[in-house]
Every structure is written in structure tokens, then in C-alpha cells.
Amino acid sequence: MSMNANKELRHVVLFKFKEGTSDTEIKKVEDAFSALPSKIPQIQAYEWGLNNSPEGLDKGFTHCFFLTFNSEEDRAVYLPHPDHKAFGAILGPVLEDVLVVDYWTK
């Protein structure tokens, strides 16, 4: 079940930062996450953006990061990867909440 023909494994990550987190601290997190695709070749595609929904249903989550993997095996390399762990150390002190959803494209 690792390689689903013509399908991609999406890894969606949403961050809610602690109240009072500075723009500088947030930029450090954005830059650190954005550096991961150049360090971890299993990441096939990467994009991110800031919530701008007018619906008011974001529950305080402001940042969405969207990664693509070819297989569950590639994701399994990424999750414990030292560079991913190092990113977590930068993120941890300013993170209020995180939501992660992974799915195979239909």
C-alpha cells in the first residue's frame, strides 16, 4: 500500500502560535520550515501560507504548511529526520497548538 498509482500523500500542518509571539519569532519558524525541503529529499513538494478565511472558523490557527510525499515510507523518513526534529526545537517554545492531517489524493 506504499505506492498508490498516480496518487500523492499530502501532509497538512496547521499552527496556532502562543499569544505574544513576536513577528521575528514567527518568521524564524516560517524560514526554518521552508528550509526543510532542501535538507530532506523525501519532500516532493512544499508550500505554505497564512490563513485569510473570512469565515472565522480557524480557531486561532494562522499558518498552513502543505507537504507532498510519494509514499508512506518517505513520510516515515521525514518524521524522525534530525532536521525535522531540529525544526521542532525552534517551533516548540512559541507553539500554542498544532493540527496535522495526512491523506492520499483521490
All heavy atoms as an XYZ file, in Angstrom:
852
protein
N       0.844     -1.203      0.000
C       0.000      0.000      0.000
C       0.876      1.249      0.000
O       0.426      2.331      0.249
C      -0.896     -0.040      1.250
C      -1.920      1.085      1.368
S      -3.367      0.715      0.384
C      -4.085      2.337      0.258
N       2.171      1.071     -0.268
C       3.062      2.223     -0.176
C       2.901      3.141     -1.387
O       2.722      4.324     -1.230
C       4.503      1.762     -0.046
O       4.885      1.026     -1.186
N       2.954      2.578     -2.576
C       2.850      3.411     -3.769
C       1.461      3.298     -4.374
O       1.118      2.297     -4.981
C       3.891      2.974     -4.806
C       5.323      3.286     -4.419
S       5.655      5.045     -4.256
C       5.717      5.521     -5.973
N       0.652      4.297     -4.135
C      -0.661      4.339     -4.764
C      -0.481      4.960     -6.139
O      -0.003      6.093     -6.243
C      -1.635      5.179     -3.937
C      -2.055      4.488     -2.663
O      -1.671      3.359     -2.416
N      -2.844      5.145     -1.852
N      -0.840      4.226     -7.170
C      -0.611      4.686     -8.539
C      -1.241      6.056     -8.763
O      -2.419      6.260     -8.492
C      -1.187      3.669     -9.516
N      -0.431      6.982     -9.260
C      -0.885      8.334     -9.598
C      -1.473      9.096     -8.416
O      -2.232     10.032     -8.611
C      -1.905      8.295    -10.746
C      -1.321      7.649    -11.986
O      -0.166      7.895    -12.332
N      -2.097      6.810    -12.635
N      -1.152      8.679     -7.213
C      -1.649      9.393     -6.040
C      -0.474      9.936     -5.257
O       0.632      9.408     -5.330
C      -2.507      8.472     -5.170
C      -3.760      8.023     -5.885
C      -4.677      7.261     -4.978
C      -5.935      6.868     -5.755
N      -6.991      6.425     -4.881
N      -0.742     10.994     -4.517
C       0.299     11.605     -3.700
C      -0.168     11.661     -2.261
O      -1.360     11.796     -1.985
C       0.607     13.014     -4.211
C       1.216     13.016     -5.602
C       1.385     14.414     -6.157
O       0.424     15.194     -6.126
O       2.494     14.707     -6.624
N       0.796     11.564     -1.366
C       0.494     11.629      0.065
C       0.699     13.067      0.529
O       1.804     13.599      0.447
C       1.410     10.676      0.836
C       1.171     10.572      2.338
C      -0.241     10.101      2.656
C       2.201      9.650      2.970
N      -0.369     13.692      0.968
C      -0.317     15.064      1.451
C      -0.162     15.061      2.974
O      -0.784     14.252      3.667
C      -1.595     15.814      1.115
C      -1.939     15.838     -0.351
C      -1.081     16.807     -1.132
N      -1.693     17.043     -2.427
C      -1.039     17.069     -3.568
N       0.256     16.891     -3.599
N      -1.673     17.282     -4.695
N       0.631     16.008      3.447
C       0.881     16.182      4.883
C       0.571     17.655      5.169
O       1.284     18.544      4.716
C       2.352     15.835      5.166
C       2.794     16.018      6.577
N       2.348     15.235      7.620
C       3.688     16.888      7.123
C       2.956     15.619      8.747
N       3.769     16.620      8.461
N      -0.538     17.892      5.852
C      -1.039     19.234      6.091
C      -0.832     19.574      7.563
O      -1.257     18.818      8.438
C      -2.538     19.341      5.739
C      -3.025     20.773      5.892
C      -2.801     18.823      4.332
N      -0.173     20.692      7.834
C       0.174     21.076      9.190
C      -0.325     22.498      9.444
O      -0.013     23.412      8.671
C       1.704     21.031      9.406
C       2.062     21.380     10.837
C       2.262     19.663      9.035
N      -1.087     22.670     10.519
C      -1.606     23.989     10.897
C      -1.044     24.383     12.248
O      -1.029     23.570     13.180
C      -3.136     23.946     10.957
C      -3.804     23.689      9.611
C      -5.030     22.809      9.772
C      -4.183     25.000      8.962
N      -0.583     25.631     12.363
C      -0.006     26.133     13.605
C      -0.850     27.262     14.183
O      -1.315     28.144     13.455
C       1.406     26.711     13.378
C       2.454     25.692     13.041
C       3.560     26.081     12.302
C       2.365     24.379     13.450
C       4.556     25.174     11.980
C       3.353     23.451     13.131
C       4.449     23.856     12.400
N      -0.968     27.217     15.497
C      -1.506     28.331     16.280
C      -0.386     28.735     17.233
O       0.108     27.909     18.007
C      -2.739     27.878     17.067
C      -3.315     28.941     17.984
C      -4.519     28.370     18.749
C      -5.120     29.393     19.671
N      -6.306     28.836     20.370
N       0.033     29.989     17.132
C       1.142     30.463     17.962
C       0.641     31.010     19.291
O      -0.489     31.493     19.391
C       1.949     31.524     17.212
C       2.733     30.965     16.061
C       2.262     31.048     14.762
C       3.946     30.324     16.288
C       2.989     30.517     13.701
C       4.680     29.787     15.234
C       4.196     29.892     13.943
N       1.502     30.928     20.300
C       1.176     31.463     21.613
C       0.949     32.967     21.517
O       1.628     33.661     20.755
C       2.305     31.180     22.612
C       2.420     29.724     23.007
C       3.574     29.500     23.973
C       3.657     28.014     24.357
N       4.890     27.720     25.102
N       0.000     33.447     22.304
C      -0.259     34.880     22.356
C       1.024     35.603     22.746
O       1.761     35.141     23.621
C      -1.358     35.161     23.391
C      -2.085     36.469     23.161
C      -3.313     36.616     24.049
O      -4.003     35.601     24.279
O      -3.554     37.739     24.518
N       1.306     36.701     22.063
C       2.504     37.473     22.376
C       3.739     37.042     21.613
O       4.800     37.639     21.790
N       3.614     36.019     20.769
C       4.759     35.601     19.951
C       5.087     36.722     18.962
O       4.204     37.212     18.265
C       4.447     34.301     19.188
O       4.122     33.271     20.125
C       5.641     33.846     18.365
N       6.345     37.121     18.921
C       6.752     38.245     18.072
C       6.794     37.844     16.601
O       6.938     36.667     16.263
C       8.118     38.772     18.500
O       9.134     37.860     18.119
N       6.690     38.856     15.744
C       6.801     38.621     14.304
C       8.151     37.998     13.963
O       8.248     37.161     13.064
C       6.629     39.934     13.529
C       5.196     40.463     13.588
O       4.286     39.704     13.977
O       4.992     41.637     13.240
N       9.188     38.414     14.681
C      10.535     37.872     14.458
C      10.579     36.382     14.769
O      11.164     35.592     14.016
C      11.567     38.619     15.336
O      11.483     40.015     15.042
C      12.973     38.139     15.068
N       9.967     35.981     15.869
C       9.933     34.560     16.243
C       9.141     33.754     15.223
O       9.524     32.638     14.864
C       9.315     34.401     17.634
C      10.187     34.925     18.765
C       9.448     34.958     20.101
O       8.371     35.575     20.190
O       9.961     34.356     21.055
N       8.027     34.302     14.767
C       7.203     33.612     13.772
C       7.968     33.473     12.459
O       7.960     32.417     11.832
C       5.850     34.332     13.579
C       4.993     34.145     14.828
C       5.128     33.809     12.339
C       3.701     34.936     14.842
N       8.679     34.536     12.050
C       9.471     34.491     10.809
C      10.551     33.413     10.903
O      10.835     32.706      9.931
C      10.102     35.862     10.555
C      11.048     35.922      9.378
C      10.348     36.426      8.130
C      11.306     36.766      7.009
N      11.882     35.604      6.335
N      11.132     33.260     12.091
C      12.152     32.233     12.300
C      11.567     30.829     12.060
O      12.202     29.978     11.440
C      12.690     32.355     13.730
C      13.969     31.621     14.001
C      14.512     31.979     15.386
C      15.517     30.956     15.850
N      15.904     31.148     17.242
N      10.338     30.613     12.522
C       9.660     29.334     12.311
C       9.359     29.141     10.821
O       9.620     28.073     10.260
C       8.363     29.254     13.148
C       7.519     28.048     12.742
C       8.699     29.198     14.639
N       8.820     30.178     10.182
C       8.499     30.097      8.754
C       9.753     29.742      7.946
O       9.712     28.856      7.080
C       7.939     31.434      8.265
C       6.591     31.789      8.857
C       6.190     33.243      8.603
O       7.017     34.029      8.076
O       5.055     33.597      8.944
N      10.848     30.430      8.231
C      12.094     30.190      7.491
C      12.646     28.795      7.749
O      13.141     28.127      6.832
C      13.143     31.242      7.861
C      12.783     32.637      7.354
O      11.873     32.762      6.507
O      13.419     33.607      7.811
N      12.568     28.350      9.006
C      13.095     27.029      9.361
C      12.290     25.916      8.683
O      12.865     24.939      8.188
C      13.095     26.850     10.878
N      10.961     26.064      8.653
C      10.131     25.054      7.994
C      10.424     25.067      6.488
O      10.581     24.018      5.864
C       8.650     25.324      8.254
C       7.764     24.096      8.197
C       6.584     24.062      8.928
C       8.070     22.991      7.421
C       5.751     22.950      8.892
C       7.235     21.869      7.378
C       6.067     21.869      8.111
N      10.541     26.266      5.933
C      10.750     26.397      4.486
C      12.113     25.876      4.043
O      12.319     25.612      2.853
C      10.585     27.854      4.066
O       9.239     28.270      4.300
N      13.050     25.722      4.977
C      14.374     25.176      4.652
C      14.361     23.654      4.584
O      15.268     23.045      4.013
C      15.399     25.638      5.690
N      13.340     23.021      5.149
C      13.333     21.548      5.223
C      13.352     20.856      3.860
O      14.048     19.848      3.711
C      12.151     21.059      6.060
C      12.236     21.346      7.562
C      11.016     20.784      8.279
C      13.518     20.799      8.166
N      12.618     21.341      2.848
C      12.661     20.633      1.563
C      14.063     20.562      0.953
O      14.364     19.614      0.224
C      11.717     21.456      0.677
C      10.775     22.092      1.643
C      11.604     22.400      2.859
N      14.923     21.537      1.238
C      16.279     21.487      0.698
C      17.171     20.538      1.497
O      18.244     20.151      1.041
C      16.890     22.892      0.686
O      17.075     23.364      2.006
N      16.728     20.153      2.691
C      17.514     19.273      3.554
C      17.014     17.830      3.546
O      17.757     16.909      3.871
C      17.461     19.789      5.000
C      18.058     21.180      5.177
C      17.852     21.660      6.607
C      18.487     23.024      6.823
N      18.282     23.508      8.200
N      15.737     17.643      3.209
C      15.111     16.314      3.271
C      14.538     15.991      1.894
O      13.462     16.467      1.533
C      14.008     16.278      4.354
C      14.578     16.723      5.708
C      13.407     14.876      4.446
C      13.540     16.852      6.820
N      15.259     15.186      1.110
C      14.851     14.957     -0.287
C      13.534     14.206     -0.439
O      12.943     14.231     -1.517
C      16.017     14.154     -0.872
C      16.755     13.596      0.295
C      16.538     14.533      1.435
N      13.067     13.558      0.611
C      11.786     12.837      0.522
C      10.594     13.785      0.340
O       9.521     13.363     -0.076
C      11.569     11.965      1.764
C      12.429     10.714      1.791
C      13.877     10.977      2.181
O      14.234     12.042      2.673
N      14.736      9.991      1.965
N      10.763     15.061      0.676
C       9.694     16.041      0.472
C       9.643     16.359     -1.018
O      10.571     16.934     -1.571
C       9.949     17.329      1.283
C      10.001     17.019      2.785
C       8.861     18.364      0.989
C      10.482     18.188      3.644
N       8.551     15.957     -1.680
C       8.423     16.128     -3.131
C       7.958     17.534     -3.502
O       8.328     18.053     -4.547
C       7.433     15.106     -3.695
C       7.911     13.680     -3.582
C       9.236     13.457     -4.287
O       9.392     13.781     -5.458
N      10.207     12.918     -3.561
N       7.114     18.116     -2.664
C       6.595     19.458     -2.926
C       6.274     20.103     -1.591
O       5.991     19.407     -0.604
C       5.356     19.400     -3.805
N       6.331     21.444     -1.593
C       6.146     22.190     -0.350
C       5.539     23.546     -0.668
O       5.949     24.207     -1.632
C       7.507     22.375      0.325
C       7.503     23.341      1.491
C       7.179     22.916      2.766
C       7.830     24.684      1.310
C       7.184     23.794      3.844
C       7.833     25.568      2.373
C       7.507     25.123      3.634
O       7.500     25.999      4.683
N       4.561     23.920      0.108
C       4.042     25.281      0.038
C       3.465     25.645      1.393
O       3.203     24.775      2.224
C       2.988     25.435     -1.064
C       1.706     24.670     -0.824
C       0.704     24.837     -1.963
O       1.040     24.510     -3.119
O      -0.417     25.276     -1.691
N       3.311     26.928      1.608
C       2.696     27.353      2.858
C       2.055     28.712      2.646
O       2.319     29.404      1.666
C       3.717     27.403      3.997
C       4.688     28.550      3.934
C       5.841     28.607      3.206
C       4.584     29.803      4.616
N       6.464     29.808      3.395
C       5.720     30.569      4.257
C       3.666     30.345      5.504
C       5.935     31.856      4.748
C       3.880     31.620      5.997
C       5.009     32.361      5.623
N       1.191     29.072      3.574
C       0.543     30.372      3.508
C      -0.126     30.709      4.818
O      -0.198     29.890      5.744
N      -0.617     31.949      4.868
C      -1.301     32.453      6.054
C      -2.804     32.381      5.844
O      -3.297     32.684      4.751
C      -0.896     33.902      6.320
C       0.577     34.139      6.604
C       0.855     35.636      6.720
C       0.989     33.429      7.882
N      -3.523     32.001      6.878
C      -4.976     31.941      6.798
C      -5.538     33.312      6.438
O      -5.142     34.325      7.011
C      -5.553     31.488      8.147
C      -7.068     31.527      8.121
O      -7.699     30.912      7.282
N      -7.651     32.281      9.042
N      -6.439     33.340      5.487
C      -7.161     34.579      5.200
C      -8.656     34.315      5.016
O      -9.363     35.078      4.373
C      -6.560     35.302      3.986
C      -6.891     34.625      2.667
O      -7.408     33.510      2.636
N      -6.586     35.289      1.568
N      -9.134     33.223      5.608
C     -10.546     32.884      5.507
C     -11.400     33.937      6.213
O     -11.103     34.328      7.343
C     -10.811     31.515      6.148
O     -12.215     31.287      6.228
N     -12.487     34.370      5.574
C     -13.387     35.331      6.213
C     -14.427     34.665      7.120
O     -15.234     35.351      7.733
C     -14.067     36.000      5.010
C     -14.126     34.912      3.982
C     -12.856     34.109      4.180
N     -14.397     33.331      7.215
C     -15.471     32.629      7.921
C     -15.358     32.658      9.440
O     -16.322     32.382     10.137
C     -15.530     31.167      7.448
C     -15.950     31.041      6.006
C     -16.131     29.589      5.614
O     -15.111     28.927      5.349
O     -17.288     29.131      5.604
N     -14.152     32.936      9.944
C     -13.982     32.976     11.394
C     -14.015     31.609     12.050
O     -14.377     31.484     13.216
N     -13.629     30.579     11.314
C     -13.676     29.202     11.833
C     -12.279     28.622     12.040
O     -12.127     27.412     12.216
C     -14.466     28.311     10.868
C     -15.910     28.742     10.606
C     -16.538     27.878      9.525
C     -16.734     28.669     11.891
N     -11.262     29.481     12.036
C      -9.874     28.995     12.071
C      -9.397     28.590     13.456
O      -8.322     28.011     13.591
C      -8.928     30.052     11.499
C      -9.104     31.403     12.177
O      -8.669     31.558     13.337
O      -9.692     32.305     11.551
N     -10.183     28.917     14.510
C      -9.826     28.530     15.887
C      -8.436     29.022     16.289
O      -7.761     28.396     17.101
C      -9.925     27.011     16.069
C     -11.339     26.458     15.908
C     -11.361     24.956     16.121
C     -12.720     24.377     16.362
N     -13.757     24.655     15.404
N      -8.001     30.124     15.688
C      -6.714     30.702     16.053
C      -5.526     30.170     15.271
O      -4.399     30.612     15.480
N      -5.760     29.210     14.378
C      -4.680     28.697     13.536
C      -4.421     29.701     12.417
O      -5.347     30.104     11.714
C      -5.035     27.322     12.956
C      -5.015     26.221     13.981
C      -6.146     25.915     14.726
C      -3.855     25.506     14.229
C      -6.129     24.907     15.680
C      -3.826     24.496     15.180
C      -4.962     24.199     15.907
N      -3.168     30.109     12.281
C      -2.823     31.170     11.331
C      -1.998     30.671     10.148
O      -2.040     31.258      9.077
C      -2.002     32.273     12.030
O      -0.852     31.672     12.655
C      -2.844     32.989     13.076
N      -1.219     29.611     10.340
C      -0.266     29.146      9.333
C      -0.635     27.747      8.852
O      -0.891     26.857      9.670
C       1.145     29.097      9.913
C       1.758     30.441     10.117
N       1.241     31.382     10.984
C       2.859     31.002      9.568
C       1.999     32.459     10.950
N       2.981     32.264     10.097
N      -0.613     27.565      7.528
C      -0.850     26.251      6.945
C       0.360     25.868      6.095
O       0.790     26.642      5.235
C      -2.104     26.270      6.078
S      -2.486     24.660      5.349
N       0.909     24.696      6.365
C       2.036     24.153      5.612
C       1.572     22.866      4.940
O       0.877     22.060      5.555
C       3.224     23.892      6.537
C       3.762     25.150      7.161
C       3.183     25.667      8.307
C       4.832     25.823      6.595
C       3.668     26.840      8.883
C       5.326     26.994      7.160
C       4.736     27.498      8.306
N       1.973     22.692      3.679
C       1.414     21.653      2.830
C       2.567     20.923      2.155
O       3.236     21.489      1.295
C       0.516     22.361      1.805
C      -0.401     21.491      1.017
C      -1.606     21.081      1.538
C      -0.069     21.108     -0.281
C      -2.476     20.304      0.793
C      -0.923     20.327     -1.026
C      -2.138     19.928     -0.481
N       2.834     19.699      2.591
C       3.941     18.920      2.046
C       3.399     17.732      1.275
O       2.345     17.188      1.618
C       4.853     18.404      3.162
C       5.746     19.418      3.883
C       4.925     20.324      4.792
C       6.806     18.716      4.702
N       4.133     17.327      0.257
C       3.758     16.165     -0.545
C       4.864     15.119     -0.473
O       6.045     15.449     -0.607
C       3.526     16.572     -2.013
O       2.467     17.539     -2.062
C       3.151     15.367     -2.864
N       4.440     13.871     -0.255
C       5.342     12.721     -0.268
C       4.840     11.723     -1.301
O       3.648     11.675     -1.600
C       5.388     12.046      1.106
C       5.945     12.932      2.193
C       5.106     13.625      3.039
C       7.312     13.069      2.360
C       5.612     14.457      4.040
C       7.836     13.891      3.354
C       6.980     14.585      4.192
N       5.761     10.913     -1.820
C       5.380      9.882     -2.790
C       4.876      8.610     -2.124
O       4.198      7.815     -2.752
C       6.568      9.524     -3.690
C       6.830     10.597     -4.726
O       5.937     11.362     -5.093
N       8.062     10.669     -5.195
N       5.247      8.426     -0.849
C       4.915      7.165     -0.188
C       4.895      7.346      1.327
O       5.446      8.320      1.853
C       5.947      6.084     -0.545
O       7.214      6.432      0.015
N       4.285      6.393      1.988
C       4.297      6.392      3.453
C       5.710      6.146      3.964
O       6.083      6.643      5.024
C       3.308      5.348      3.987
C       1.864      5.776      3.693
C       0.812      4.779      4.141
O       1.150      3.797      4.836
O      -0.369      4.989      3.794
N       6.506      5.421      3.180
C       7.905      5.196      3.546
C       8.691      6.514      3.565
O       9.492      6.750      4.466
C       8.573      4.200      2.582
C       8.071      2.773      2.733
C       6.746      2.479      2.036
O       6.162      3.367      1.393
O       6.286      1.320      2.140
N       8.440      7.357      2.578
C       9.113      8.661      2.543
C       8.695      9.520      3.740
O       9.527     10.187      4.352
C       8.808      9.399      1.242
C       9.621      8.872      0.063
O      10.468      7.974      0.269
O       9.411      9.376     -1.059
N       7.413      9.492      4.064
C       6.944     10.225      5.246
C       7.606      9.670      6.498
O       7.955     10.424      7.407
C       5.423     10.143      5.359
C       4.871     10.888      6.580
C       3.374     10.716      6.730
N       3.022      9.299      6.828
C       1.779      8.823      6.715
N       0.773      9.652      6.491
N       1.544      7.532      6.812
N       7.802      8.365      6.539
C       8.425      7.720      7.706
C       9.895      8.112      7.861
O      10.435      8.057      8.960
C       8.281      6.203      7.615
N      10.541      8.501      6.767
C      11.906      9.030      6.837
C      11.869     10.471      7.364
O      12.682     10.870      8.188
C      12.592      8.986      5.452
C      13.905      9.757      5.474
C      12.814      7.545      5.018
N      10.892     11.237      6.888
C      10.775     12.652      7.239
C      10.482     12.876      8.732
O      11.135     13.695      9.378
C       9.663     13.286      6.392
C       9.168     14.627      6.884
C       9.915     15.783      6.674
C       7.954     14.741      7.542
C       9.466     17.012      7.109
C       7.495     15.969      7.982
C       8.259     17.104      7.770
O       7.811     18.318      8.218
N       9.507     12.150      9.256
C       9.022     12.445     10.613
C      10.121     12.415     11.680
O      10.224     13.360     12.463
C       7.848     11.524     10.976
C       6.566     11.779     10.176
C       5.515     10.719     10.499
C       6.014     13.181     10.428
N      10.970     11.374     11.743
C      12.027     11.365     12.763
C      13.344     11.982     12.288
O      14.349     11.930     13.003
C      12.219      9.867     13.027
C      11.968      9.235     11.697
C      10.899     10.088     11.030
N      13.346     12.566     11.081
C      14.587     13.099     10.500
C      15.209     14.154     11.434
O      14.484     14.987     11.986
C      14.268     13.712      9.137
C      15.466     14.009      8.311
N      16.289     15.092      8.540
C      15.994     13.358      7.237
C      17.257     15.098      7.649
N      17.105     14.051      6.839
N      16.521     14.138     11.607
C      17.180     15.106     12.515
C      16.864     16.567     12.187
O      16.712     17.382     13.099
C      18.666     14.813     12.331
C      18.733     13.410     11.830
C      17.473     13.172     11.056
N      16.748     16.901     10.897
C      16.432     18.279     10.531
C      14.985     18.638     10.888
O      14.697     19.783     11.255
C      16.689     18.521      9.039
C      18.182     18.580      8.724
O      18.913     19.295      9.438
O      18.617     17.900      7.781
N      14.089     17.664     10.808
C      12.699     17.885     11.233
C      12.652     18.064     12.747
O      11.954     18.933     13.260
C      11.822     16.707     10.784
C      10.372     16.881     11.074
N       9.619     15.876     11.630
C       9.531     17.928     10.892
C       8.373     16.305     11.772
N       8.289     17.538     11.332
N      13.421     17.255     13.465
C      13.495     17.368     14.929
C      14.074     18.721     15.335
O      13.605     19.353     16.291
C      14.337     16.237     15.529
C      13.743     14.845     15.347
C      12.476     14.690     16.140
C      11.995     13.243     16.135
N      10.594     13.123     16.549
N      15.105     19.187     14.620
C      15.719     20.485     14.915
C      14.712     21.616     14.686
O      14.666     22.587     15.457
C      16.961     20.694     14.052
N      13.896     21.480     13.639
C      12.832     22.457     13.403
C      11.861     22.469     14.581
O      11.438     23.530     15.049
C      12.089     22.139     12.100
C      10.777     22.849     11.990
C      10.730     24.221     11.798
C       9.583     22.158     12.127
C       9.512     24.888     11.726
C       8.373     22.815     12.058
C       8.338     24.185     11.850
N      11.518     21.295     15.081
C      10.603     21.198     16.225
C      11.116     21.929     17.450
O      10.341     22.495     18.225
N      12.427     21.950     17.602
C      13.029     22.650     18.741
C      12.871     24.169     18.605
O      12.735     24.876     19.604
C      14.497     22.278     18.867
N      12.883     24.669     17.373
C      12.659     26.097     17.115
C      11.185     26.443     17.321
O      10.844     27.466     17.911
C      13.098     26.458     15.676
C      14.614     26.298     15.537
C      12.652     27.867     15.286
C      15.101     26.343     14.101
N      10.320     25.564     16.842
C       8.877     25.782     16.907
C       8.326     25.667     18.328
O       7.491     26.470     18.751
C       8.180     24.756     16.003
C       6.656     24.672     16.093
C       6.023     25.945     15.552
C       6.161     23.448     15.324
N       8.794     24.671     19.057
C       8.196     24.294     20.336
C       7.886     25.426     21.305
O       6.761     25.518     21.824
N       8.847     26.314     21.574
C       8.621     27.353     22.582
C       7.510     28.350     22.241
O       6.987     29.001     23.138
C       9.976     28.067     22.665
C      10.972     27.093     22.128
C      10.239     26.294     21.099
N       7.162     28.500     20.961
C       6.158     29.501     20.573
C       4.850     28.873     20.095
O       3.894     29.576     19.762
C       6.707     30.446     19.473
C       7.857     31.271     20.025
C       7.130     29.689     18.229
N       4.781     27.544     20.113
C       3.608     26.843     19.580
C       2.532     26.686     20.653
O       2.773     26.124     21.712
C       4.010     25.462     19.058
C       2.912     24.657     18.376
C       2.472     25.317     17.073
C       3.377     23.232     18.117
N       1.348     27.184     20.350
C       0.194     27.008     21.233
C      -0.521     25.697     20.914
O      -0.909     24.954     21.795
C      -0.775     28.186     21.069
C      -2.077     28.052     21.836
C      -1.914     28.220     23.332
O      -0.999     28.928     23.761
O      -2.726     27.639     24.082
N      -0.698     25.439     19.588
C      -1.417     24.234     19.174
C      -1.019     23.893     17.746
O      -0.596     24.760     16.977
C      -2.932     24.468     19.258
C      -3.738     23.177     19.356
O      -3.122     22.078     19.382
O      -4.973     23.252     19.412
N      -1.158     22.618     17.413
C      -0.853     22.153     16.060
C      -1.915     21.135     15.652
O      -2.426     20.390     16.494
C       0.569     21.538     15.971
C       0.729     20.356     16.910
C       0.930     21.162     14.545
N      -2.259     21.139     14.381
C      -3.190     20.169     13.826
C      -2.550     19.582     12.579
O      -2.025     20.343     11.748
C      -4.515     20.858     13.478
C      -5.683     19.945     13.100
C      -6.978     20.542     13.601
C      -5.763     19.709     11.614
N      -2.517     18.274     12.481
C      -1.903     17.599     11.337
C      -2.915     16.635     10.727
O      -3.542     15.855     11.452
C      -0.634     16.821     11.757
C      -0.040     16.081     10.551
C       0.389     17.748     12.388
N      -3.067     16.714      9.419
C      -3.904     15.773      8.677
C      -3.090     15.298      7.479
O      -2.514     16.108      6.757
C      -5.205     16.444      8.173
C      -6.022     15.466      7.335
C      -6.036     16.960      9.336
N      -3.025     13.983      7.298
C      -2.370     13.397      6.131
C      -3.437     12.662      5.327
O      -4.352     12.066      5.906
C      -1.304     12.386      6.536
C      -0.101     13.048      7.217
O      -0.081     14.273      7.383
O       0.830     12.306      7.600
N      -3.307     12.720      3.998
C      -4.264     11.984      3.164
C      -3.642     11.640      1.825
O      -2.749     12.328      1.348
C      -5.554     12.794      2.967
C      -5.363     14.077      2.194
C      -5.530     14.112      0.806
C      -5.029     15.266      2.828
C      -5.353     15.274      0.085
C      -4.848     16.442      2.114
C      -5.014     16.438      0.741
O      -4.826     17.596      0.032
N      -4.151     10.556      1.246
C      -3.824     10.212     -0.135
C      -4.780     10.970     -1.054
O      -5.976     10.977     -0.813
C      -3.987      8.714     -0.374
C      -2.874      7.884      0.155
C      -2.885      7.102      1.278
C      -1.565      7.749     -0.413
N      -1.675      6.493      1.432
C      -0.837      6.865      0.410
C      -0.941      8.280     -1.545
C       0.477      6.511      0.148
C       0.382      7.930     -1.814
C       1.067      7.048     -0.976
N      -4.250     11.598     -2.094
C      -5.108     12.309     -3.032
C      -6.048     11.326     -3.713
O      -5.682     10.192     -4.002
C      -4.285     13.048     -4.098
O      -3.443     12.106     -4.770
C      -3.443     14.136     -3.456
N      -7.248     11.768     -3.951
C      -8.278     10.956     -4.613
C      -8.424     11.384     -6.058
O      -8.275     12.545     -6.373
C      -9.632     11.109     -3.910
C      -9.632     10.682     -2.455
C      -9.734      9.187     -2.353
C      -9.907      8.745     -0.904
N      -9.584      7.360     -0.702
